Amino acid sequence: MSKIAILGYGTVGSGVFCVLRENKDLIARRAGEAVEVKYVLDLREFPGDPVEDVLVHDFDIIKNDPEVEIVAEVMGGTGAAYKFVKASLEAGKSVCTSNKALVAEYGRELMAIAEEKGLCFLFEASCGGVIPIIRAINESLTADELDEVSGILNGTTNYILDQMNRCGKDFGDALKEAQEKGYAEADPSADVEGHDTCRKLAILSSLAYGKCVNYKDIDTEGITAITREDIEYARAMGRRIKLLGTSRRTPDGVYAIVAPFLVEENNPLYGIEDVYNAVFVHGNMAGSLMFYGSGAGKLPTASAVTADIIEIVRNRGHKVPTNWTSESLCLEDTALITGRFFVRVRDLTHGEIEELFGEAETFETEHLLDEIGIITPNMTQEAFRAIAGKLGDRLIKMIRIKD
């Protein structure tokens, strides 16, 4: 029998506890032995909850118990979580986590400790909720040179944009609803400012390209500036606005960016709605693949954590290798990357548009008669910034096009 400890009894922690209890017989068959929760660490009390029987408030009880072989960290953050995970590995316990902030900041260091001690450090649930994207990159696609990882990596922002698109809500109302449904935190900045997506993209890119991608080096823009008017233009163009995390190989290296993009109808990411996530991966042999599933929620994330627990039990005494090395990957300057842009401008004639942008598509909507929408030809972001400087306050908005 394998005995484990769960660090944190919040949404995900209580979900892991539930999955291990409800599916204990199935888990035992698939792991090859029973898996028992010996401890759950939390500072709070939970009167009447089954967790009372195993609840502890002192991490040292877990660290010093040789019976505990596996620790599941679901606390979040990089303070106590980092301290406890590192101490668990140093005490000879394998670890799995759903904590994308921890993995993005300290993943390589924690993997190195695990490798040195012949342990596992797994983090499937840190990216994409229940989607098994990390296992796919780490195991199923090892024969491929991956040249792109791109997708919707945050269920909260996808829900907000979906509500704005389908129900005509403005950003504030859609965010409030997401909070009421438990999809967004009281402080939603990590989601809506793009930081959550950025960390997940750094993790996936590090695995895909085999070198450390520092999330702090990724150009990141959130969705707080997206308006009903932007949604209306997108609809007029047969497109939808999605917050995407994208990294891609080029002849000169790899670039990475997190930003709202306009996605056209024939793109598989166009139809991803509600809190669902989807990750597109391209390999030089496998071609294009897309992974889809719930990107938020108690039980979907808990399912991914529990799958890591089973993997660790199956691999007792063996480490699970990854393609993520300690060598840093220097990202390209996105200012030099070519793409198309959608811009909203005011007080500009068609002649001036042609003079500034050359051949460009234009769009007008019946509710915004004092402005015009433009899809630019291919140009670098640096070139666009030069044009934006000439436009001054006549430029209302810019959103990138996903080609």
Helices and strands as residue ranges (DSSP letters): E 2-7, H 11-22, H 24-31, E 35-41, G 50-54, E 55-56, H 59-63, E 68-73, H 80-90, E 94-97, H 100-117, E 121-122, G 124-126, H 133-135, I 136-140, E 146-152, H 155-167, H 171-180, H 189-192, H 195-209, G 215-217, E 219-220, H 228-236, E 239-250, E 253-264, E 276-283, E 287-294, H 298-314, G 334-336, E 338-339, E 341-346, H 350-357, E 361-363, E 371-375, E 379-380, H 381-391, G 392-394, E 395-401
